[in-house]
Amino acid sequence: MNIDRQMMEVDIACVGFGPATAGFLHTLSQAMTAEDGSVLLESKVMPGMPLQVVCYERADDIGFGVSGVVTRGKALRASLPDLDPAQIPMAAPVRDEQVLYLKDPLGKSRRSSGVRMLDRLFGLLGVKDHAVKLPYIPPFLCKKDGLVLSIGQFSQWIGNQLMGSGLVQVWPGMPVSEPLLEEDRVVGVRLTDQGVESDGTPGPGYMPGMDIRAALTVVGDGPVGPVGQKLDAHFGLPAGNHQDEWAGGMKVVVELPEDCTLQPGFVLHTLGYPEPEIFGFLYVYPDRVASLGIFVPSWLDSPVRSSYRLLQHWMQHPAIWKHLKGGTLRSWGAKSLQESGQRGEPVLAGDGFARIGEGSGSTNLLTGSGLDEAWATGVQLAEGVIELAKAGEPFSRTNLERAYLGRRRDSWVEKDARIAKCARDGFTRGMVPGLLGMALSGMSGGRFNVGGAFRRPWQRIPAFKDYFSGQLSAQEIDTIVEDCRQHGKPPFEPLMDKLGWPPIEYDGQLLISHQDALLLGGKVQAAHGFADHVRFVDPSACDDCESQICVAMCSGQAISASEGGGVPQFDREKCIHCGICMWNCTSGRDGDPLRSNVSFDAGSGGLHSAEN
């Protein structure tokens, strides 16, 4: 159907406002005008004016989401030499770092013989509160002289400066549906249609999305962004690359109890519990506020997982709970993490487009850092754009590969990425090979690694009867699964209960139900008139799905099981756009073996909170 769409021309269109795009816009804006206001980089669509640069962000606020981060801040300090952490809400310099190996105080987690050996080995170092404090943190993991930040607060801080400059425009609440492609050239982006029904058909207030034509499209929409996904589908990934390793981060912001002795800048990382493959973190900000959470990785070969319940079990581990007991939940959130690193790099530059940030494969899997690397890729692209704009050269693939990729390949980001490239391969074989692989990669500068074979969730997640063999009978499992199916509930909670995991004893202020967290710890804003952005492509695959991990892992309870089984229900009013459903689906898509049965497209909204 031919639709008459409005069109606007700009010089540069950016998709997604995060650390990478912020680094790009900050660096570019510094070079657009002189101190006297004269134009240094002239627009071709508005001659005599500076470059016309527009950034479109899906969420209704540039400080959306809840995400704590610790970073060395190398690229940030290079761009912001006078950076004072006190200027940024919820920021502090790193003061103390600890890594804890958590033993299982309940005896309920599945621990292989190798992990039980680790329990005994680490136990020789001395056990306190069912945890072992590692006496040595490898240099590649240290964040000495770094910063703890809230990405939401940092984005708000830097975004306000950018918009205040008057040189760039950042438009929240404006999701982009797709790139505009003319053969293999990107000529801009198309904004998402509004005034449509949930299935995308035009409604009474239908307004077609505007076409934004640009000489350069900068794609920084993260690992599940629709523009990045469509570029991957069109161009494919470079030979040998894949995006099969993911993690789901479930996080909360907590007001620590008054008797807590942790100081701002304290950084804690954990491993070993509630399942051995799950990593945890706790970062302390000023004013007794902490960001904490867990990462549930794709190599957790369990059909029973709920990031929210697992987070609460982690919080109640004696080594963690002693700092949190008596505290108050202030906000919560979640995010998907693309953990394929450099091996997950897409086509980074082509005629009329360039990709930056996490969706470009910049996250360092060895050091566990992403913000600084993402910012650096944005800076590198901006420096290349400045070079090309000054020379009057077009944003062609050849020119962008020279000006942008040349800088990226010669930078510390690329050097560190090569070291980290195979660092986590061992986790595909188990927890102990994974830890050994990280140590080998880090200590040898990437020369030695532990290999592994990558598999997608539908290739690696076992059936309940196989996973619980020797723990639960086939009859017990069938009874639980059928009862849950008839009542429209996922089976993960009853199965965890049956295995002896204790129920969460809610205290009404920190340990609260997932539903109460949705009501008390933030709110989802989803503007009316947009289509559902989560779809289940093949309904028959949902009919045959036993585990319903997409329901169990949904961070906002936006996906719920249907009574009697079948296709889950999706409520976009609860979706926080983490994308966890997409990679947790255990059904591959017919005709497209690289993608799951969940389609995650463009949509409006996301989680908002006063504390993020």
Salt bridges, closest charged atoms under 4 A:
ASP119 OD2 - ARG111 NE 2.94
ASP129 OD2 - LYS322 NZ 2.88
GLU178 OE2 - ARG190 NH1 3.71
GLU182 OE2 - ARG213 NH2 3.05
ASP184 OD1 - HIS234 NE2 2.87
ASP193 OD1 - ARG5 NH1 2.84
ASP211 OD1 - ARG190 NE 2.63
ASP232 OD1 - ARG355 NH1 2.66
ASP244 OD2 - HIS242 ND1 3.68
ASP244 OD1 - ARG456 NE 3.18
GLU245 OE2 - ARG460 NH1 3.88
GLU255 OE2 - ARG288 NH2 3.93
GLU255 OE1 - ARG330 NH1 3.62
ASP301 OD2 - ARG455 NH2 3.63
ASP301 OD1 - ARG460 NE 2.63
GLU339 OE1 - ARG424 NH1 2.64
GLU345 OE2 - ARG408 NH2 3.91
GLU345 OE2 - ARG409 NH1 2.99
GLU358 OE1 - LYS335 NZ 2.48
GLU383 OE1 - ARG407 NE 3.58
GLU387 OE2 - ARG402 NH2 3.59
GLU387 OE1 - ARG407 NH1 2.93
GLU393 OE2 - ARG402 NH2 3.31
GLU401 OE2 - ARG397 NE 2.92
GLU414 OE1 - ARG409 NH1 2.91
GLU414 OE2 - ARG418 NE 3.12
ASP425 OD1 - ARG343 NH1 3.11
GLU476 OE2 - LYS498 NZ 3.53
ASP478 OD1 - LYS465 NZ 3.06
ASP483 OD1 - HIS487 ND1 3.39
GLU493 OE1 - ARG309 NH1 2.31
ASP497 OD1 - ARG309 NH2 3.08
GLU573 OE2 - ARG572 NH1 3.82
ASP592 OD2 - ARG595 NH1 3.66
ASP601 OD2 - ARG535 NE 3.54
GLU611 OE2 - ARG330 NH2 2.54
